[in-house]
């Protein structure tokens, strides 16, 4: 899919894409330790939503990214 996006906007989209992916991994990891099935399911739903947002931004950037390990570690400790 081709999008006419300025370089400045593309840079912002890349940062957003990276954040969405990282946050999806954080929610998944936190869900593994969540108490109560409802809490766990809520966190897993949030993880799926964040991953879906990542996929939307990926259509604009064409980039496959990896989560930011330092942020994942920071928020899951």
Backbone torsions as a table, in degrees:
resi	resn	phi	psi	omega
1	UNK	NA	127.4	-178.8
2	UNK	-101.1	132.8	179.0
3	UNK	-128.1	137.3	175.5
4	UNK	-88.9	96.3	-176.6
5	UNK	-126.8	136.6	179.5
6	UNK	-65.6	156.5	177.6
7	UNK	-58.0	-35.5	178.9
8	UNK	-65.8	-45.0	179.2
9	UNK	-66.1	-38.4	179.0
10	UNK	-62.7	-37.4	177.6
11	UNK	-63.9	-40.7	178.1
12	UNK	-65.9	-43.2	179.6
13	UNK	-62.0	-40.0	178.3
14	UNK	-61.5	-42.6	178.4
15	UNK	-64.2	-40.7	178.7
16	UNK	-65.4	-42.4	178.6
17	UNK	-59.5	-45.1	179.7
18	UNK	-62.0	-44.0	-179.9
19	UNK	-62.7	-43.9	-179.3
20	UNK	-60.1	-43.8	-179.8
21	UNK	-65.3	-47.0	-179.7
22	UNK	-60.5	-44.1	-179.9
23	UNK	-65.2	-35.3	178.8
24	UNK	-63.2	-40.2	179.0
25	UNK	-68.7	-39.8	178.4
26	UNK	-60.5	-47.5	179.5
27	UNK	-61.3	-40.7	178.6
28	UNK	-61.6	-44.7	-178.1
29	UNK	-67.6	-40.8	178.4
30	UNK	-65.0	-37.3	180.0
31	UNK	-59.4	-32.8	-179.4
32	UNK	-62.9	-24.3	-178.5
33	UNK	-108.8	0.1	-175.9
34	UNK	-67.1	141.5	175.4
35	UNK	-91.1	132.4	179.4
36	UNK	90.5	132.6	-177.8
37	UNK	-63.0	-37.6	179.9
38	UNK	-63.6	-43.0	177.9
39	UNK	-62.6	-44.4	-179.9
40	UNK	-60.7	-46.1	-179.0
41	UNK	-65.8	-36.2	177.2
42	UNK	-63.6	-45.1	179.0
43	UNK	-64.5	-39.4	178.3
44	UNK	-67.5	-35.2	176.0
45	UNK	-64.5	-44.4	177.4
46	UNK	-60.8	-40.1	178.4
47	UNK	-61.0	-43.8	179.4
48	UNK	-64.4	-40.7	179.9
49	UNK	-64.3	-43.6	179.1
50	UNK	-63.3	-40.7	178.4
51	UNK	-64.3	-38.0	177.5
52	UNK	-63.9	-39.3	177.4
53	UNK	-64.1	-41.4	176.4
54	UNK	-56.0	-45.3	-178.9
55	UNK	-63.8	-35.9	177.2
56	UNK	-63.6	-48.8	-179.4
57	UNK	-64.7	-31.5	179.7
58	UNK	-62.1	-29.4	177.7
59	UNK	-64.9	-28.8	179.1
60	UNK	-83.1	-37.5	-174.4
61	UNK	-92.6	-29.1	-174.8
62	UNK	71.9	13.5	-176.2
63	UNK	-105.0	137.8	170.7
64	UNK	-97.2	125.4	-176.3
65	UNK	-116.5	166.5	173.4
66	UNK	-115.1	150.4	179.2
67	UNK	-65.7	153.8	178.4
68	UNK	-78.6	106.7	-173.7
69	UNK	-59.3	-40.0	-178.4
70	UNK	-62.8	-42.7	178.9
71	UNK	-67.4	-41.4	178.2
72	UNK	-59.3	-47.1	179.6
73	UNK	-62.0	-45.6	-178.7
74	UNK	-57.5	-46.7	-174.0
75	UNK	-84.9	-13.2	-180.0
76	UNK	-102.1	-6.9	174.8
77	UNK	-80.9	NA	NA
